[in-house]
Every structure is written in structure tokens, then in C-alpha cells.
Amino acid sequence: MYRGLKCMLSGAIVAAVSLAAGVAFSAPEMVTIIHVNDLDRMGEKRGRGGVARLAAVVEAERAKGGNVLVTFGGDTISPSLMSGLDEGAHMIQLLNKVGLTAMVLGNHEFDFGPEVAKQRISEAVFPILGANNQDPDGNVIAGAQPSIMVDVGDFSVGILGLTTVGTMVKSSPGEFTFRNAADTAGEVAAELREAGADLVVALAHTDTGEDAEILARRDVDLLLSGDDHLLRTEYTGKILFAESGEQAEWVTLIDLTFDEIEKDDSKEFVWSAGYRVIDTATVVPDAELAAAVEGYEAQLSEELNVELGATTTELDSRREVIRTREAAIANLFADAIREATGADIGLMNGGGIRANRTYDPGTVLTRRDIQSELPFGNKTVLLEVSGQDVIDALENGFSEIENGAGRFPHVSGLSVTFDPGKAPGSRVIEVLRGGSPIDPAQMFTLAVNDYVAGGGDGYAVFKDKNRIVDENAAVLMTVQVFNYISARGEIAPEVEGRLNSVN
């Protein structure tokens, strides 16, 4: 049986599980697996995370000698401001310098479509895995592999890749679909064991429900996951599970011992494991990777000056405008996120618009202008809401007009009449969609930023709503606005009667 042990060390959390002693048949072999997931931010934030600190952890372990494997649980080419410019090429180039053993395809690897995903896969010098993605002919995406086998001394480790089925609604995989992750894990694990794998690792970008199903099947020995951005390590009976938060802020190291014991005059493979969770605020960033990141950030600064298109109408983002009445620039942003997600309705909180300036007709807008207006790095999520939810949300949005609160709502796909002179909670007079009153019982899709979706600015009505595209799968709002303007070349947003005050 296994025993658990936990203790705290400076800069790291350490835990271990160990196998009851058997009769040793041969000398044991040691291997450390370094696992990270959901890393799309190349630089550190508040002294933690980023590829340079990840590289430092990897370098320190390799300097000790012995066997070191580095696994990445997917989601890297998107979303980030830089990925909106180079479709994630910079992240693959940086990870090439880290030296991964394998990466699994995450849903964000398909954000720019399958052709870009194929291009990024071709640029990687490490294997990219995806056993459960398939085109109409049953083939995995070009360049990816279902699994790999890695030799560790006299032992073999099989690593298979799994991508969340939710990719089909969270991203843009084109003709590619995704088979049930647990079913695929069982099939590929059996193939790997037949081919000689002593230990089977599922390197997965799967959500908590899919993780639970894989763990329950017990077809693999280790499940190294991503997607949920959780910092979690546990032992469930026969499987060791790990997920390393996000952005390499924390890195999980799994120390494995492989051995053989004699049982009934034959050899039997056994393994034991301990883990360390490293806070990357405690490591010194790798100098080479830090310099590379600095170079990309300088390039990003230059790219923000790139022109997107001209506005033929005046745009006004002054605080006293966007927090009290309809504004053309807010309509622009609400339209952009609605179009990007294919939502029925778009909603933008006035407090999310921050440059506090005007743009004359004829102004050529740059990426920097949009970044200045939308500085918080918000992503656009897609919710399923009822007509009554929309009405309740609008009541919240109009509830503090007199205070100039940031919750003031701007909409796309609706026309709203409100009376600011009435008591908060009873200010919405009429909500029209397509010229007809909105049906409180009808269900709609709503595009909104992740801050509002999480209940920010008093929008508690959205907190528990079904997320068709959640925060982890969402794309940066700024990038969606970039694309909206550049696709047109010229825009003419207006104040057109979306918000109508009777007072």
C-alpha cells in the first residue's frame, strides 16, 4: 500500500507517496518530471511566472544530473496581446529554448484555426501530442503524435496526449473533432503497455470532469493535466495527478523511482513518487530566456503603433460620457465582442473603457489606442442567459448612474429604454431585440468580459450562468477589437438609440 507524507520547505511545497517494500531485483532508476501548463504569458508578473523562471527551474534540475523530463499541459499560442500579432509564434520559439520532452495540444492552440495550429506544431523542436483529435478521416492533426516512448535507463515511459472535447465549442478547430478523453486514454495506454511501457503518463489538457473520468478508469499511472488553471496534486489510489496552476507561477516536480521486484520467480515493475511544487518567485530567471522575452516585449511595443483603420465619426471615451449615456466607442467594443463570439447580445461595462479622450472624425486608430482604452487584459466569455437575466443585468447597470459608476452598460443587439429618475432596480422601462420586447423566458448567448461575467461591477446575475466559452478558453477583448477594425479598414460607430433615457 501507499503512505502519504507532507512537509513544508522554504520556497517549495513537498509531498510524497511511497510503495511498500518488496524484494529488489535490480538497481532502481530515478527520474524527475517537471510539469507546467497554461502558459501564454511570456514575461513574469509581480516577480513570478513566465518562461525565464520556468527555464531556471528546468536548468537547476538538469544541473543535478540524472533523468529529467519536462512536460507541458497545453495552451500557449493564445491568448496574449503578442499572440494577436504573431499568432503565437513567439511562444513556440521560447519553449524551444526551454527544451520540452513533450507538449499536449490545448484548446487555445486552435484559436487561429487548424492551419495556424499545424504551422506552430511544425515550428516546435519537441513532440506535440494529441491522441484524441481527428479529422473526418480519423487522422490526428498534421505534425502531432498520439504518443511517444521515452527510455529511462532500462525502463520505458509512455506519454500520451489528450485534449479537452470542449475545444469544439471553446475554439476554432475547423474539421477536427475530439474523442472522449478517458476512452482514448484507455486505448492508447493499452497500446503503450503492449509496446513495452513500464509507466504510462497521460499528458492532458482536460477539464475537471474529464480528469475525474480518466482517474476513475485507472488506465494510466500519472495524469499531468491543464485547462482549469488549478494548483493541485493528489494521489487517488493508483494514479498520481498534478496540475500546475498557470503561467509557470508554480511548477510541479514529480520525483519518480523505478524498480523491479521478484514475484513468483518473475520480475515485476514497481514505482514510487514524491512531488515538489516550486514557487517561481524563489528562483532567478534564466538570463538567456529573459533577454529573449525582453526582445519580444520591445517588438510588441513597436507593433502597438501599427495602424488598424480610420474612424469617420467622432469617438468619445471621456468618463462622464461612457458612465452616463450611450457612446459610439462603447458601441464599437460591444459590437466587436458580439461579432467575434457569434453571440446574440454583447454587453460592455463603461468602467472597462479607460483612455478618457476623444478621437476626431478621420483619426486613424492604432493598436496602442485600443490597448489604452481597454487596459485590463480582459477576455471575452460567452454565457447562456435568459431574457430576465438580461433585464436584471441592465437594472444593475443603471442602478448607480447618479454616482458615475463603472457598471453603466453598453449593448449590442438590443435597444433599451430606462428612467434614471426612478429608484434603482426599477429603472428599465423596455428592452427590445429585433424591434420586439425581449422574452424573459427565452435563452440567449451573451458576450461579456470576464470581469463582468465573474460578478464584477455588481453583475452578480452572471456569476453562475452556463459558460459556453469560459475564462480559460476566452480570447483577449483587445485582440477582438483589433481584428474588428482592421477587417473593415474604416469604421463609423454612432450613437444610434441603443440606450434611451426618458429623463
C-alpha positions in Angstrom: 0.0 0.0 0.0 1.0 3.7 -0.3 1.7 6.0 2.5 1.5 9.8 2.3 3.9 12.4 3.8 3.7 16.2 3.6 6.0 18.8 4.8 6.8 22.5 4.1 10.2 23.8 2.9 11.3 27.3 2.1 10.1 28.3 -1.4 8.5 24.9 -2.1 5.8 22.5 -1.0 6.9 18.9 -0.8 4.8 15.8 -0.6 5.5 12.1 -1.2 3.8 8.7 -1.6 5.9 5.5 -1.3 5.4 1.9 -2.2 5.7 -0.8 0.4 9.0 -2.6 0.3 9.5 -5.6 -2.0 12.4 -7.7 -2.8 14.7 -5.7 -5.1 15.6 -7.4 -8.3 17.8 -4.7 -9.8 19.1 -1.3 -9.0 16.4 1.4 -9.1 16.3 4.3 -11.6 15.4 7.9 -10.7 13.6 10.4 -12.9 12.2 13.8 -12.3 9.2 15.1 -14.4 8.9 18.9 -14.4 5.3 19.8 -15.3 3.7 23.1 -16.2 0.5 24.1 -18.0 -1.4 27.0 -19.4 1.5 29.3 -20.2 0.7 32.0 -22.7 2.3 34.9 -20.9 6.0 35.1 -21.8 7.0 37.5 -19.1 6.8 37.4 -15.3 4.1 39.2 -13.3 4.9 40.7 -9.9 8.1 38.7 -9.8 6.5 35.3 -10.6 6.0 33.1 -13.6 7.0 33.4 -17.3 9.3 31.3 -19.4 12.6 32.7 -18.0 11.7 31.5 -14.5 10.4 28.2 -15.9 13.7 27.7 -17.7 15.6 28.4 -14.4 13.7 25.6 -12.7 14.5 23.2 -15.6 18.2 24.2 -15.7 18.6 23.7 -12.0 17.2 20.2 -12.1 19.2 19.2 -15.2 22.4 20.5 -13.5 21.9 17.9 -10.8 22.4 15.2 -13.4 20.2 12.2 -13.8 17.0 11.8 -15.8 14.8 14.9 -16.3 11.6 15.0 -18.4 9.7 18.3 -19.0 6.0 18.2 -19.8 3.7 21.0 -20.9 0.0 20.7 -20.5 -1.1 22.9 -23.4 -2.5 26.4 -24.1 0.4 28.6 -25.2 -0.1 30.2 -28.6 -3.1 32.2 -27.4 -4.4 34.3 -25.7 -2.0 37.2 -25.3 -1.5 40.6 -26.8 1.6 39.4 -28.7 -0.3 36.3 -30.0 -2.8 38.7 -31.5 0.1 39.9 -33.6 2.1 36.8 -34.5 -0.5 34.0 -33.8 1.7 32.6 -31.0 4.9 32.0 -32.9 6.9 33.7 -30.1 5.8 31.2 -27.5 6.9 28.2 -29.6 10.3 29.8 -30.2 10.7 30.5 -26.5 9.6 27.0 -25.4 12.1 25.6 -28.0 14.8 27.1 -25.8 13.4 25.6 -22.6 13.7 22.1 -24.0 10.4 20.2 -23.5 10.1 16.5 -23.6 6.6 16.8 -24.8 3.6 19.2 -25.0 -0.1 18.4 -25.5 -2.4 20.4 -27.7 -4.6 22.7 -25.6 -7.8 24.3 -26.9 -6.1 27.6 -27.4 -3.7 26.0 -29.9 -6.8 26.1 -32.2 -7.8 29.7 -31.6 -6.4 30.8 -35.0 -7.8 27.7 -36.8 -6.2 24.4 -37.7 -3.8 25.7 -40.3 -2.1 28.0 -37.8 -2.0 25.1 -35.3 -0.2 23.0 -37.9 2.3 25.8 -38.6 3.1 26.2 -34.9 3.4 22.4 -34.5 5.9 22.4 -37.4 8.0 25.0 -35.7 8.4 23.1 -32.4 11.6 21.1 -31.9 9.8 19.0 -29.3 7.0 16.4 -29.8 3.4 17.8 -29.6 0.9 15.2 -28.6 -2.8 14.8 -29.4 -4.2 11.3 -29.4 -7.9 12.2 -29.4 -8.1 14.8 -32.1 -9.1 13.6 -35.5 -10.1 14.9 -38.9 -13.1 13.3 -40.9 -10.7 10.5 -42.0 -9.7 9.7 -38.4 -6.2 11.3 -38.7 -4.6 13.4 -36.0 -3.6 17.0 -37.0 -0.5 17.1 -39.2 2.7 17.1 -37.2 1.2 15.9 -33.9 1.6 12.4 -32.5 -0.7 10.4 -30.4 2.1 9.3 -28.0 5.8 8.9 -27.5 8.0 6.4 -25.7 10.9 7.7 -23.6 13.7 5.5 -22.2 14.8 6.0 -18.6 17.7 3.6 -18.1 16.3 0.1 -18.6 12.8 1.3 -18.1 10.3 2.9 -20.6 7.8 5.7 -20.1 4.9 6.0 -22.5 3.4 9.5 -22.7 0.1 10.1 -24.5 -1.7 13.3 -25.2 -5.3 14.3 -24.6 -7.2 17.5 -25.5 -10.5 18.6 -24.0 -13.6 17.8 -26.0 -14.7 21.3 -25.1 -12.2 22.6 -27.8 -15.0 22.1 -30.3 -17.0 25.0 -28.7 -14.2 26.9 -27.0 -12.0 27.4 -30.0 -11.9 27.1 -33.8 -10.7 23.6 -34.7 -12.3 23.6 -38.1 -12.8 20.0 -39.3 -11.1 18.5 -36.3 -13.2 16.8 -33.6 -12.2 15.3 -30.3 -12.9 11.9 -29.0 -13.8 11.2 -25.4 -10.5 11.7 -23.4 -10.9 8.8 -21.0 -11.8 6.3 -23.8 -8.8 7.4 -25.8 -6.6 7.2 -22.7 -7.6 3.5 -22.2 -6.9 2.6 -25.8 -3.6 4.3 -26.2 -2.4 3.3 -22.7 -3.0 -0.4 -23.6 -1.1 0.1 -26.8 1.9 1.6 -25.0 2.0 -1.1 -22.4 1.9 -3.7 -25.2 4.8 -1.9 -26.8 6.8 -2.2 -23.6 5.9 0.9 -21.5 6.5 0.3 -17.8 4.9 3.5 -16.8 2.1 5.4 -18.7 1.6 9.1 -18.4 -1.4 10.9 -19.7 -0.3 14.5 -20.6 -3.7 16.2 -20.8 -5.4 19.5 -21.4 -8.7 18.4 -19.9 -11.3 19.9 -17.6 -12.0 18.7 -14.1 -14.9 16.4 -15.2 -12.7 14.8 -17.8 -9.8 14.5 -15.3 -12.2 12.7 -12.9 -13.3 10.2 -15.6 -9.7 9.5 -16.6 -8.7 8.9 -12.9 -11.7 6.7 -12.3 -10.7 4.4 -15.2 -7.2 3.8 -13.8 -5.7 3.2 -17.2 -2.7 5.4 -16.7 -0.2 5.8 -13.9 0.2 9.6 -13.9 -2.3 12.2 -15.1 -0.5 15.5 -15.7 -3.2 18.0 -16.6 -4.0 21.6 -17.6 -7.0 23.7 -18.7 -8.5 24.5 -15.3 -5.6 26.6 -14.1 -5.6 24.8 -10.7 -2.6 24.2 -8.5 -3.4 20.7 -7.4 -1.5 17.5 -6.7 -3.1 14.4 -5.3 -2.8 10.6 -5.1 -6.1 8.8 -5.8 -5.2 5.1 -5.2 -3.2 4.1 -8.2 -2.7 7.3 -10.1 -0.7 10.4 -9.3 -2.5 13.6 -10.5 -0.9 17.0 -11.0 -1.9 20.4 -12.4 0.4 23.4 -12.0 -1.8 26.5 -11.9 -1.0 28.8 -14.7 1.8 30.9 -16.3 4.6 29.0 -14.6 3.9 30.9 -11.4 4.1 27.4 -9.8 5.9 24.4 -11.3 5.3 20.9 -10.2 8.2 18.4 -10.0 7.5 14.7 -9.6 10.4 12.6 -8.4 9.9 9.0 -9.5 11.8 5.9 -8.6 11.5 2.9 -10.9 12.4 -0.5 -9.6 11.8 -4.2 -10.2 11.0 -6.8 -7.5 11.0 -10.5 -7.7 7.5 -12.0 -7.5 6.8 -15.7 -8.2 10.1 -16.1 -9.8 9.5 -13.3 -12.2 10.2 -9.6 -12.4 7.5 -7.0 -11.5 7.8 -3.3 -12.2 7.1 -1.0 -9.3 7.4 2.7 -8.9 7.2 5.3 -6.1 6.8 9.1 -6.3 7.3 12.3 -4.4 6.5 15.8 -5.6 7.7 19.3 -5.1 5.7 22.4 -6.0 8.1 25.3 -6.7 7.1 28.9 -6.3 9.0 30.5 -9.2 9.2 33.8 -7.2 12.0 32.0 -5.4 14.2 31.4 -8.5 16.4 33.7 -10.5 15.2 34.0 -14.1 17.4 32.3 -16.8 19.4 35.1 -18.4 19.1 33.9 -22.0 15.3 33.5 -21.8 14.9 36.8 -20.0 16.8 38.5 -22.8 14.6 36.8 -25.4 11.5 37.9 -23.6 12.8 41.4 -23.4 13.3 41.4 -27.2 9.8 40.3 -27.8 8.4 42.9 -25.5 10.3 45.6 -27.3 8.9 44.3 -30.6 5.4 44.3 -29.0 5.8 48.0 -28.1 6.6 48.8 -31.7 3.8 46.7 -33.0 1.3 48.6 -30.9 1.9 51.6 -33.0 0.6 49.8 -36.1 -2.5 51.4 -37.7 -5.7 49.5 -37.7 -8.2 51.7 -39.6 -9.8 55.1 -39.5 -13.0 56.2 -37.8 -15.2 58.5 -39.9 -17.2 59.5 -36.8 -16.2 61.1 -33.5 -15.4 58.7 -30.7 -15.6 59.9 -27.1 -14.3 57.8 -24.2 -14.4 60.5 -21.5 -15.5 59.2 -18.2 -18.6 61.5 -17.9 -19.8 60.1 -21.2 -19.2 56.4 -21.0 -20.6 56.1 -17.5 -23.9 58.0 -18.1 -25.1 57.5 -21.7 -24.7 55.7 -25.0 -21.3 56.2 -26.5 -20.2 55.4 -30.1 -16.8 53.9 -28.9 -18.6 51.7 -26.4 -21.0 50.5 -29.2 -17.8 49.7 -31.2 -16.4 47.5 -28.5 -19.8 45.8 -27.8 -20.2 45.1 -31.5 -16.7 43.7 -31.8 -17.0 41.1 -29.0 -20.5 40.1 -30.1 -19.3 39.5 -33.7 -16.1 37.7 -32.5 -18.1 35.2 -30.4 -21.2 35.0 -32.6 -23.3 36.0 -29.6 -26.9 37.2 -29.7 -26.1 40.1 -27.4 -23.0 42.0 -26.4 -22.6 43.9 -23.2 -19.7 46.2 -22.1 -19.3 48.0 -18.8 -18.4 51.6 -19.1 -15.8 51.3 -16.4 -13.8 49.0 -18.6 -13.1 51.8 -21.0 -10.3 54.0 -19.7 -8.4 56.3 -22.0 -10.7 59.3 -21.2 -10.2 61.1 -24.5 -11.9 62.0 -27.8 -11.0 61.0 -31.4 -11.9 63.4 -34.2 -13.5 62.1 -37.4 -10.7 60.9 -39.7 -8.5 59.7 -36.8 -6.5 56.6 -37.7 -6.7 54.3 -34.8 -3.7 52.2 -33.7 -3.4 49.1 -31.6 -2.0 51.3 -28.9 -5.2 53.4 -28.9 -7.3 50.3 -28.3 -4.9 48.9 -25.7 -5.1 52.3 -23.9 -8.9 52.1 -24.0 -9.0 48.5 -22.8 -6.0 48.2 -20.5 -7.1 45.5 -18.1 -6.3 42.5 -20.2 -9.9 41.3 -20.1 -11.1 38.3 -22.1 -14.5 37.8 -23.7 -16.6 35.0 -22.3 -19.8 33.6 -23.8 -22.6 33.0 -21.4 -26.0 31.4 -21.8 -28.6 33.7 -20.2 -32.4 34.2 -20.1 -34.1 37.4 -21.2 -34.9 38.0 -17.5 -31.1 37.7 -16.7 -30.5 40.4 -19.3 -33.1 42.7 -17.8 -31.7 42.1 -14.3 -28.2 42.9 -15.5 -29.4 46.1 -17.1 -31.1 47.1 -13.9 -27.7 46.7 -12.1 -26.0 48.7 -14.9 -28.3 51.6 -14.5 -28.5 51.4 -10.7 -25.8 54.0 -10.0 -25.9 56.4 -12.9 -26.0 59.3 -10.5 -22.7 58.2 -9.0 -20.9 57.8 -12.3 -20.3 54.1 -11.6 -18.4 51.9 -14.0 -21.2 49.4 -14.1 -23.1 51.6 -16.6 -24.0 49.2 -19.5 -23.4 49.5 -23.2 -25.1 47.0 -25.5 -25.0 45.4 -28.9 -28.1 43.6 -30.3 -30.5 45.5 -28.0 -32.4 48.7 -27.7 -33.1 49.8 -24.1 -35.2 52.5 -22.6 -34.6 53.5 -19.0 -35.6 56.1 -16.5 -32.7 57.3 -14.2 -35.2 59.2 -12.1 -36.8 56.0 -10.8 -35.5 54.0 -7.8 -32.6 51.7 -8.5 -33.9 48.2 -9.5 -36.9 49.7 -11.4 -35.2 51.9 -14.0 -35.5 49.6 -17.0 -38.6 50.5 -19.0 -38.3 48.5 -22.1 -35.8 46.1 -23.7 -36.2 45.4 -27.4 -34.4 42.9 -29.5 -35.1 43.0 -33.2 -37.7 45.6 -32.6 -39.8 43.4 -30.3 -39.8 43.2 -26.4 -37.3 40.7 -25.1 -38.9 37.5 -23.9 -37.9 37.0 -20.2 -38.1 33.2 -20.6 -36.1 32.9 -23.9 -32.5 31.9 -23.8 -29.7 33.9 -25.4 -26.0 33.9 -25.8 -24.2 36.9 -24.3 -20.7 38.1 -25.0 -19.2 40.0 -22.0 -15.8 40.5 -20.5 -14.6 38.0 -17.8 -14.7 40.7 -15.1 -18.4 41.3 -15.5 -19.1 37.6 -16.1 -17.5 36.9 -12.7 -19.8 39.3 -10.9 -17.7 42.4 -11.2 -19.3 45.9 -11.0 -22.3 44.3 -9.3 -23.2 41.9 -12.1 -23.8 39.0 -9.7 -26.6 37.7 -12.0 -23.9 36.3 -14.4 -21.7 34.5 -11.8 -23.4 31.1 -12.0 -24.6 31.2 -15.6 -23.5 28.4 -18.0 -20.3 29.4 -19.7 -20.2 28.3 -23.4 -16.8 29.8 -23.6 -15.3 30.3 -20.1 -12.4 32.4 -18.8 -9.8 29.8 -19.6 -10.9 29.4 -23.2 -11.6 33.0 -23.9 -9.7 35.4 -26.2 -8.5 38.9 -25.3 -11.0 41.6 -25.9 -8.3 43.9 -27.3 -7.4 41.4 -30.0 -11.1 41.0 -31.0 -11.3 44.8 -31.4 -8.1 44.9 -33.3 -9.5 42.3 -35.8 -12.9 44.0 -36.0 -11.4 47.4 -37.0 -8.6 46.0 -39.3 -11.1 43.8 -41.2 -13.1 46.9 -42.1 -10.3 49.4 -42.6 -12.8 52.2 -41.9 -15.4 52.3 -39.2 -18.3 54.7 -38.4 -19.7 53.9 -35.0 -22.5 56.2 -33.9 -24.9 56.9 -31.1 -27.9 55.3 -32.6 -30.6 54.9 -29.9 -29.4 51.7 -28.2 -29.7 53.4 -24.8 -32.7 55.8 -24.4 -33.2 57.8 -21.3 -36.8 59.1 -20.7 -35.4 61.8 -18.4 
